[in-house]
């Protein structure tokens, strides 16, 4: 088992690697692992967070859904119907009303 110990393994690698390769193993590899594993870990935490939020949203019972149910129009509004409604609006009779400014004294 001594042939597979870490000290023997590192000595064998140390003889074969250049100083740039040793620097990568010492500094670069941990950084790469930190970024990759951090990304995977954050995605797992985000997934758990989203599942919890979805559970809160879906916990409405039947009575609550009936209270919150929005009444929809029977017939959807078409573009032609909306145009006819806008045609009936009288745009020639209007009055310009000034909005009071915060810095003006007259109110």
CORPEZI-V900737 format. One record per run of one state. SS is the DSSP state (helix for helix, strand for strand, loop for the rest). FROM is the first residue (numbers start at 0). LEN is the number of residues. If there is no record, write none. Layout:
# CORPEZI-V900737
ss: <SS/SS>
from: <FROM/FROM>
len: <LEN/LEN>
This chain:
# CORPEZI-V900737
ss: <loop/helix/loop/helix/loop/helix/loop/helix/loop/helix/loop>
from: <0/1/4/5/16/18/58/61/68/78/87>
len: <1/3/1/11/2/40/3/7/10/9/20>
